[in-house]
Amino acid sequence: MIAARSGYTRQLNSRYATYGQNATFTNPKDGKQAALRMVDLTKGVEVGGGESQMATVLPSITARSSDLKGLGLKPTDLIGVDISISSETWGVVSFAPHPSPWGQEFGEIYFVVEASNG
């Protein structure tokens, strides 16, 4: 079980090393500039769907739960915060947790964003 969890963590870390970018924002807890390695999915990800729902595509930015926790933040703290990534500024409007098979602690947060005037 531990080997599987560490394999999952290695895959996630590899994803952020390959596709992640440094994103900056003002930390809502202390008002200071903060940086976080995030994956830019602002071209859109499919949410919803299934038998009773129609899927929609929403711009998103992802972060590892552990990185967020390392800054002393919860996903709810970033609602309304502007995040700069890939030379664009996006306002966080909501989020969806994407836990690993071993829980949210080892998973990601998908932040749904909208273009911001920054």
Beta strands, then each sheet from edge to edge (+ up, - down):
strand 1: 20-26
strand 2: 33-47
strand 3: 56-64
strand 4: 82-85
strand 5: 88-100
strand 6: 103-115
sheet 1: 1+ 2- 3+ 6- 5+ 4- 1+
end
